[in-house]
Amino acid sequence: MPKKTSEQMTINEREIELTSLDKLYWPEDGLTKGDALDYYRAVADVMLPYLTNRPITFRAYPNGVKGPGFWRRDLPDNAPDWLTSVTYQPETRDERIQVPLIDDEAALVWWVDHSVIEIHQWLSLTDNLDQPDWAVFDLDPGKDVEFERLLEAAVLVRDDLAQVELQAFAKTSGASGMHVFVPLAAESSFDEVREWVHGVALRLAQTHPKLIAAASGGTHRGNNVTIDHAQNSVARNTAAPYTLRARPGATVSTPLSWDEVEKGKLRPDEFTLRTVPERLKKDGDPWKGALKLRQKLPKQN
């Protein structure tokens, strides 16, 4: 039986018309827009807590991953009135923008139906945009760096943070890198958090110079894993937990357990649209409990 090309759906009492369900989004993998919608619905219960009350930026691909994509940072003119947003005044612009929010499954499905493949989150919540509740260590591999070395670097970050009694959580970026997230009490500025992450990166680069480098200019260069601290800035975008990526295989930015990271055998391309829903059914979310942590930033020396 051929797949539907359109469908009317009611979610959370919202009527949503799904269109072009048979459009190939990942043509080399035979995956469609309908498959992307099915994926996001399958992971919605686990993913939504990471998105709620948090500004969101989207990467949309109207013609699939082989076509051009664009960033969507505000509500479009055709957005229904039940979609929510938060007002933000960028320093470099005169006008305010309405940054999208995803409050429930209906909003998630509406955005994905409107060509969104990637969902990127801010590191702060709507009621406190200038003080992050996440810090992120963005681990970028140089062109000749094997993924095993990224896993090793993530463990070193975790162990360094454990010395000041901070819990950290690792995930694949869905591309070539990794992220180590640290939940925080939202009481420090982005400048303070960024300076702290940079300080940890410099310390690790000094003690492990053959593996780790602190960002200075570009990343993804050389033979080291670069820790990019600049991601800790207001309105910067970081791939959200469980977002699809517009990459071959329909990879997913996937939260990991530290046991998985320490074993060093996983590869980012094994976490995909096809595999992650079953992984969640089998093992649950390895980040469970992270959102309840309110950790204080260590005092700077």
Secondary structure, 3 states (H helix, E strand, C coil): CCCCCCEEEEECCEEEEECCCCCEEEHHHCEEHHHHHHHHHHHHHHHHHHHCCCCEEEEECCCCCCCCCEEECCCCCCCCCCCCEEEECCCCCCCCEEEECCCCHHHHHHHHHCCEEEEEECCCCCCCCCCCCEEEEEEEECCCCCHHHHHHHHHHHHHHHHCCCCCCEEEECCCCCEEEEEEECCCCCHHHHHHHHHHHHHHHHHHCCCCEEECCCCCCCCCCEEEECCCCCCCCCEECCCCECCCCCCEECCEECHHHHHHCCCCHHHCECCCHHHHHHHHCCCCCCHHHCCECCCCCC
